[in-house]
């Protein structure tokens, strides 16, 4: 018979695996039993594209050129670049596009993305606001395809498909690319069931009337969609609306980015704690708890499972073999992180590496959250 400790070990493994595998299965079942298709159709409302930027001189011209060439009625597109006290020549580059209708909104004091968007929304005239990262390049038809979703009056927010460019064999690039593909797949399932919980923020759009100021220390990519859901509208994913960005190809940079995102998401969960009220909105609350809360706590389950496995390995041969597999997984990940493996073997360690790095980032973020750390600003692509 299995003892309590043995049951505990398997429960911990299930809790660690549930956010990545169990939750998508549950949402898929909901989408089969009660599908909610998006009623897309031709729709060309006026649009304001907001591009927050801090020291993006290396890519801002490419981004603006990309937005000017989108397949959408030009008289219905307004482009505003929000410079968060940039000092590298970003502003001068943007000013070169003023004759083509691009507007520069400079903020003299650096306060971060949320504060910048709060300021920019007061200058926006479009019925729909579109959010683009300064290094995002939309496909020519991305804007038009996103707008088709707003033909459905239930839709309040749309997120598109982000793809990351990276060198083959790069551990950080391959890991983050795989993670983004997984997130896109999950967003497609969540859309069929109800609403997307997490968006990418680099190719997104929402009804301007639903925008409300976001505190500077909050993550707009998390708070704004939750507010849309709270307003009774849907947040949906459209895989047809494509955008590309350069992946972080340095693992330390990717790690810092994951820490920052997780820390701000944890603060966002507290700020939007009403969204976790299962009595008022049971399905969104379940999705947020499964997709976000349990995923950010997965490092706790993994650490406890390893400790319990070590204790059980001395009592049962089965658990000794499980411990060997357990340790091989982590040793493989750490060896991959060292960068000393041949390219063929390094490819085998990409997912274990990224899994370990992500959970280590969640652990650091949780500790920083517990001590009250706040992050409002950061350096682009440096975490």
N, C-alpha and C positions, 0 to 999 in steps of 0.2 A: 504493500500500500504506500501511496505517496504521502510524505510528511508535509506539514505546513510550509516549511522552508522551500520544499520542491515546488509546491503549488505557487508560492510567492515568486519563484524564479520565472516560471512560465507566464504568470500574470504581468510581471515587469517587461518581459519580451513583447507580450501582446500590446501593452501600453506604449512601448517604444515604436512598434511597427504600425499601430493603428492610424496615426495622423497621415502616414505616407501611403498605406495600402487599404486599411479598413474603412477609413472615412470616404475615400473615392468610391468604394463599392456601395456604401450606404446611399450616397448621393446619386449614384447611377441607378440604384433601385427606385429611389424617389422619382427620378426623371422618367423611368419606364412606367411606373404606376400613375404618375400625374405630370405628364410633360407640359412645359410652358414655352412653346415656340415663340420666337421674336417675329412680330409682324412687320418685316422690312418692306420698304417700297421706295420709289423715287422721291427724293426729298433734298432740297437745296436751300436751307435756311442761311441767314447771314452768320458768319463765323469770325471769331477773334482767336488767333493763335497766340498763345502766351509762351514765351521762351525765357525762363529764368536763367541767368548766367552770372558766373563769377570767374573772372580771369580765363575766358574761353577763346583767346585770340587765335589759338591754333585750329579751331574748328567752327567758330561762329559764322564765318563767311559761307562755308559749305552748307551749314544748316539753313541760313537765310535763303541762299540760292535755291536750295531744295524746296523750301516752302513756297517760294515765288513761282516755281515751275509745276505746282500741283495741278492736276486735272480737275479744276473747279472754277465756277464763274469768278473771274478776278474782282469784279465789282462787289462781290459778296464776301471777300476775304480781307480781314484786317490783321496785321502782324505787329505785335508789340514785344520788344526785347526788354526784359527787366534786368538791368545791370545792378548787382548787389555790391556797389562800391568797387567795381573792378579797377585795377591799376596797371594792367598789362597791355593796354591798347585795344581792348574789346570794344569800348565805346566808340572810338574813332572809326573802327571797321564798320560798325552798325550805322554810324552817321553817313557813311558812304552810300547807304541804300535809302536814305530819306527821300530822294527824288523818285524812288519807285514805291513810295507809300509806306515804307517800314518805319515804325515809331520806336524811339529809344526812351525808356523811362529809367533814369539813373537815380539810384538811392545813395546818398552820401555816406550813410552809416550802414555798415554791414550787419544784417540781422537774419539772413537765411532765406530759404525758399518760401516758407509759409508767409513770412512778412512781405516778401516781394510779390507773391501772388495776391495777397490781400490788397496791396496798393494798386496793382495792375488791374484788378477787376473793376475798380472805380473808373478806369479809363476805357474799358471794353464796351463796344457797342453791339457786338454780335449777339444773336439769340443763343448761340452755342459757343462755349469757350473750349478751346482745344489746348491741351498741355503737351509740350514737346521739350525734351531735354536738349541742351545745346549741342550735343553730339549725336542726336537722333536724325536719321535720314528716312523720311517717309517714302513708301512706294508711290508712284504718280497717282494712282487711284485710291490711296488710303483714305484721304479726307472724304471723298465722295461716298465711299463704301461705309465709312463710319456714320455719316449723316443719314444713310438709309435706315439705320436702326431707330432714329428719332421720329420716323414716320409712325412708330408704335407709341401712343401716348403714355403707356406704362413705363417706357424706358426713360431713365433720368441720367444715366451715366454709361459710357461705352469705353471699353478698353480693347486695344488691338493686339496683334501678334508681334512680339518683339523677338528678333533673332540677333544673337551675338556673333560678331566676326572674331576669329582667333586663329593663331597658327596651329597647324596640326602637331600633336605631340605635346602641346603646352598643357600642363596639369590644371592650372587655374582656369584657363580658357575653356578647356574641354569640360571641366567640372561645372563651371557656371553655365555653359551652353546646355549641358544635359539638364541641369536644374531648371533653366528657363523653359526648355521643352516640356518637362514634367509639369511645371506650373501652367503652361498654356493648355496642356491636355486636361488638367484639373479644372481650369476655368471654363473650358467647353462643356464639361459635365455639369458644373454648377449652374451654368447658364440655362441648360436644358431643364434643370430642376427648379431654379428660382433666380438667385442672384449670385454674382461673383463676390467673394469676400476680400480677396487681395488683388490689386491691380498693379501694373508695372510702372505707371506714372510717366512713361516716355512717349506713349502714343495713346492718349486718352482724351475724352471729350465729355462735357456735361452741360445741362441746361443752365444758362447763366442765372436764371431766377432761383435755382436751388443752391447757389453758392452762398456760403456765409463765412465770415472771417474764421480762420484757423489760428489758434495760439502759436506763437513763434517756435515753441519747443515741441510742437506736434508734427507728425508725418502726414502731409496732405494726401498722399497716395492711400492712406488707411482711413483717415477721418472723413474725407469728403465722400467716398463711397458709402460709408456707414450712415452718414447723414442723409444721403439720397434714399437708402433703404428705410431709414426712420421716417422719411417723408412719404412713404408708401409707393415709391417708384422702384424700378428695377435697375440693377447694375449688370450689364451683359458684356460678353466677350465676342468679338467678331474676328475670326482667324483670317478673313480676307483682307483686313486692314493691316498691312505689313509695315514694319519699320526695322531698321538695323542700327546697331551701335557696336563700338569696339568693346570687347570683353576686357576685364582686368586680367592681365597676363602675369601679374606678380601676386603670389599667394598671400603675402603679407598685406598687400593693398586690398585684396578680396576679403581677407579676414577682418580688417578694420571696417570695411564697408558693411559686412554682415553684422558686426558688433553694433555699429551705428544704427542700422535699420532695425535690428531686434530691440535695442534699447528704446528707440523712439516708438516702436510698435507697442512695447509694454506700457509706455507712458500713455499711448493712445488708447489702449484697452481700459486703463483707469479713467481717462477723460471721457470715454464713450461707454462707461460701464452699464449705462441704461440699455445698451444694445444686447447685453448678456441676460436681460430679463426674459426667462423662458416662458413666463406666463403671458407677456405682451406679444412677443414675436418668437414662437418656439423654434421654427426652422432656421431663421437667421442666427438666433442665439446658439443653437446646436452647431451650426456651421462655423461660427466664430470660435467657439470653445474647441471644436475638433481641429480646425485648420490652423488656428493661431496659438491658443493657450497650451494645448497638449504638445504641439510641435516645439514650442519654446521651452517646455519642461522636459523634453525627451532626453536631455543629457542627464537628468536626475535618474530616470528609469534605467538608462544604459549603465551608469556608474553603479547603481544599486544591484543591477543584474550581474555585473562582473564580480562584485564583492560576494554576493550570494553564491555564484558559481564557484568561486575559490573555496568557500566554506564547504560546499557540497562535494567538491572534487575528491576530498579525502574520505568520503563516506560511500560513494557509489561510483563504480567504474564508468557508467554512462556519462556522468557529469564530469569525470576526468577527461573523457574524449571531447565533450562539449567545450570544456575549458581550453583544450588544445586548439580547437577551431576558433574559439573566442579570441585567444591570444594571437593566433596567426592572422586574423583579420586586422587587429590593431597594429601588429608588427609590420604587416604589409603596407598599411596606410602610412606609418611613420617612416618606413624605408622609402616609399614613394615620395614623401615630403622632402627627403634628403636630396633628391634629384640625382642620385648616383646610379640609378638603374639604367640599363640599356633601353632604348626607345620602345622595343617590343614588350618588355616587361613593365615599363612605366605605364603603358596604356592599360594594363590590368589593374593598376593601383589607382587610377583616376577617380573612380567612384568612391572607394574606401577613403581616399585622401580628402575628397571634398566633403564626405559625410562627417569625418572626424573634425575637419576645420569648421564646418558649420555648427556642429554641436559644441565645440570649444567656444565658438563665438557666442552662442546662446548662453553658455555658462558665464562668460565674462560680462555679457550684457545684463544678465540677471543680477549678478553681484553689484554692478554699477547702478542698476535700477534700485536695488535695496538700499544703497547708500545715498540715493537722491541725485545722481548725476543727471545733467541736462545737456543735450546736444541740439543746437539750432543751426550752426554753420559748420562747414567742412570744406576741404579742398577737393575739387573735381578729380575723380579717378585716383585719389590717394587715400580714400577712406574718410 
